[in-house]
Amino acid sequence: MKTREQWLEELKNYSETTRRECLAYDADILAGIMDITISRTDEAWCAGDFHYAISSGDKGDFWLDAFKTKPEAVAFCKTMGWPIAKEEK
């Protein structure tokens, strides 16, 4: 399972703006200001396969991460200390 440290390391592969936004969401989620949603998606980057995207608050189009299976997504949220408000099928 991916750890917080691995997630933070992966953020280095993205733009500075994306990293800052992810870290701000992380802080807001941990502070109880925002909630997490896990939703099933087959967006283009998934190459036609379904994945379970983890997003927060009103920014459902901004993914904090995505996993091949729902149990992986749920386990990652638990590892991160992110309470899940909504799980879509």
N, C-alpha and C positions, 0 to 999 in steps of 0.2 A: 504494500500500500504506500502511496505517495505521502511523504511527510511535509510539514510546513516548510522546512528548510529546502526540500526539493522544489516545492511550488515557488518559493521566493527565487531560487536559482533559475527556474524556467522563465520567470518574468524578465530576466536579463536579455532574453531573446526578442523582446518586444520593444516598441518605442517607449521613450521616457514618459510620454503622456499616458500610455496604456499602463505602464508600471505604477505610476502615481495614482491613477484611477483605481486600479486593483487594490493597492494598499489603503486607499481611503475607504473603499467599500469594506475591506477586511476590518478596519478599525471601527466603522459604523456598525457592522454586524456584531462584532464582539461587545460593543457598547449597548447593544439592544435597540439601536436606532433603525436598523434595516433588517429585513427578513430574507431568507433563502428560499428559492423555488428550484425544484428539479423537474425538468421537462424533457420529454422524448422528442428528438429532432432528427431530421435527415438532410440538413442543410448541405449545400454544395461541398464544403471542405470535407465532409464525412464520406465523400465518394459513394453516395447512395446507401451507405450503411446507417442504421439508426445509432444514435448516441444519446446519452443523458447529460444535458447541459445544466450547469449550476449557474444561476443568475440571482441577482438581488434587487429587491425593491421594485421601483417602477421601470427599471432598465432591463426588462426581460431580453432585450436584444444584445445586451452586453454580458458575455459569458465570463465568469471567473475561472471556469475550467469545464471539461467535459470528459465523460468516461464511456466505455463500450457497454457497460452494464449498470443498471440501477443500483444494485448492491455496492458496487465500487464507488458510485457517486455519493451514496448515503454514508459509507464508511469514511470517505474523504472528508465530508462535512463534519462528522464526529471528530476526526483527527484534528481538524482546524478549529473545533469549538464553535462551529456555526450551527445554530438551531434551524431546523427545516420547518418552514411555515406551510409549504404546499408541495406536494408531490403529484405530478401529473403522470398518467399512465403512458 
